[in-house]
């Protein structure tokens, strides 16, 4: 008998809370290292182009791969995994880090004028819930950037080509441009999508939530 969608969603979340022990800064090797270097380089370029913010969020910050490049008066990284956050704090001591679920962040409405979320949405069983929560905590004129794995067929060979990424990941969704555009447009305005990293990453930049009342 197959597990119900609700139970499957819980098991996916449980893995990221207690089952993941992977430092994106130091652990990747060979092709996996090139991939993470590529996505962090694009994110760093976007961050520099946008300039300094007042309150920045790194959502699903992991061990600080992208957090270390953010320029802001206040930086807060959020992640569901405490092991990740302890390493991120040692790496970026001036930032604050909060352990929480992206679907239920303990942050007030309209707090951040900048948010970044790279390679996180694909791990959410119900991504619209997470994006709706991100929209809630962002200012109406804020900027949201991030990335997801594209629908490039090369992803099918990741388990063969990479020897260091966690093989036990329970859920990983790939997005086409129309799929991601439709999802982001439910919560954000002026979305711009583009491919990077040998077309394996689909990056996005969105301006301000259309409405903080959008439902997931």
NUDO-335892 format. One record per residue (C-alpha): x, y, z; residue in one letter. Coordinates in steps of 0.2 Angstrom, whole numbers, padded with zeros to 4 digits, always signed. Layout:
XYZA/...
This chain:
+0000+0000+0000X/+0007+0017-0005X/+0010+0031+0008X/-0003+0045+0007X/+0003+0061+0000X/+0003+0069+0017X/+0014+0055+0025X/+0026+0056+0010X/+0027+0075+0012X/+0031+0072+0031X/+0045+0059+0027X/+0053+0071+0014X/+0053+0085+0027X/+0060+0073+0040X/+0075+0069+0029X/+0080+0087+0028X/+0078+0090+0046X/+0088+0075+0053X/+0095+0065+0038X/+0105+0078+0028X/+0124+0081+0032X/+0131+0089+0017X/+0142+0105+0017X/+0139+0113+0000X/+0155+0124+0002X/+0167+0110+0006X/+0160+0093+0002X/+0157+0093-0017X/+0170+0085-0028X/+0174+0084-0046X/+0158+0088-0057X/+0147+0091-0042X/+0160+0105-0037X/+0159+0113-0054X/+0140+0113-0053X/+0139+0122-0036X/+0153+0134-0041X/+0143+0138-0056X/+0127+0142-0047X/+0135+0152-0033X/+0144+0162-0046X/+0128+0167-0055X/+0120+0171-0038X/+0135+0182-0033X/+0134+0191-0050X/+0115+0195-0047X/+0118+0200-0029X/+0132+0212-0034X/+0121+0219-0048X/+0107+0223-0036X/+0118+0232-0023X/+0116+0233-0005X/+0099+0229+0004X/+0093+0234+0021X/+0086+0217+0026X/+0091+0201+0017X/+0085+0183+0019X/+0094+0168+0012X/+0080+0155+0012X/+0086+0137+0013X/+0103+0144+0016X/+0112+0127+0020X/+0129+0129+0026X/+0131+0147+0018X/+0136+0144+0000X/+0127+0159-0005X/+0124+0168+0011X/+0143+0174+0011X/+0140+0184-0004X/+0125+0194+0002X/+0127+0213+0005X/+0115+0219+0017X/+0113+0229+0033X/+0105+0214+0041X/+0107+0196+0035X/+0096+0181+0041X/+0098+0164+0034X/+0084+0151+0037X/+0086+0132+0036X/+0076+0117+0042X/+0092+0108+0047X/+0102+0113+0063X/+0118+0105+0057X/+0118+0116+0042X/+0115+0132+0052X/+0129+0128+0065X/+0142+0128+0050X/+0134+0143+0042X/+0136+0153+0058X/+0154+0148+0059X/+0157+0153+0041X/+0147+0170+0042X/+0147+0175+0060X/+0140+0193+0057X/+0124+0185+0050X/+0109+0178+0060X/+0102+0161+0057X/+0085+0153+0061X/+0080+0135+0061X/+0063+0135+0053X/+0052+0128+0040X/+0051+0139+0024X/+0032+0135+0025X/+0031+0143+0042X/+0044+0156+0045X/+0043+0166+0062X/+0045+0182+0053X/+0033+0197+0052X/+0025+0202+0036X/+0034+0214+0024X/+0051+0212+0033X/+0064+0209+0019X/+0068+0220+0004X/+0079+0206-0003X/+0078+0187-0003X/+0087+0173-0011X/+0082+0155-0013X/+0094+0144-0023X/+0091+0125-0026X/+0077+0124-0013X/+0060+0125-0021X/+0063+0108-0030X/+0064+0100-0013X/+0048+0106-0007X/+0034+0093-0009X/+0021+0108-0010X/+0032+0122-0017X/+0017+0135-0018X/+0016+0135+0001X/+0034+0139+0003X/+0033+0153-0011X/+0018+0160-0003X/+0026+0162+0014X/+0041+0170+0005X/+0030+0182-0003X/+0022+0186+0014X/+0038+0191+0023X/+0044+0202+0008X/+0041+0220+0005X/+0030+0225-0009X/+0045+0232-0019X/+0057+0219-0014X/+0068+0208-0025X/+0067+0189-0025X/+0081+0179-0034X/+0085+0161-0035X/+0086+0145-0045X/+0080+0127-0047X/+0085+0113-0058X/+0079+0114-0075X/+0071+0100-0085X/+0087+0097-0095X/+0089+0078-0098X/+0107+0079-0091X/+0099+0078-0073X/+0095+0060-0076X/+0113+0056-0076X/+0117+0065-0059X/+0118+0049-0049X/+0131+0042-0061X/+0141+0058-0064X/+0142+0064-0046X/+0151+0054-0033X/+0148+0066-0018X/+0130+0073-0019X/+0118+0064-0006X/+0111+0049-0015X/+0097+0047-0002X/+0088+0063-0006X/+0070+0058-0006X/+0062+0071-0018X/+0069+0082-0032X/+0058+0091-0044X/+0064+0098-0061X/+0056+0113-0068X/+0053+0119-0086X/+0052+0138-0089X/+0033+0138-0091X/+0030+0128-0075X/+0041+0140-0065X/+0034+0155-0073X/+0017+0150-0068X/+0022+0146-0050X/+0031+0162-0047X/+0018+0173-0055X/+0005+0167-0042X/+0015+0177-0029X/+0027+0189-0038X/+0027+0202-0051X/+0039+0205-0066X/+0047+0188-0066X/+0062+0185-0077X/+0069+0168-0080X/+0085+0162-0088X/+0096+0147-0090X/+0114+0145-0083X/+0126+0132-0079X/+0125+0122-0096X/+0106+0125-0096X/+0105+0114-0080X/+0100+0128-0068X/+0084+0139-0071X/+0087+0156-0062X/+0074+0168-0059X/+0072+0186-0053X/+0055+0193-0047X/+0050+0210-0041X/+0038+0211-0026X/+0023+0200-0022X/+0007+0204-0031X/-0002+0201-0015X/+0002+0194+0002X/-0015+0186+0002X/-0012+0174-0012X/-0016+0156-0007X/-0004+0141-0009X/
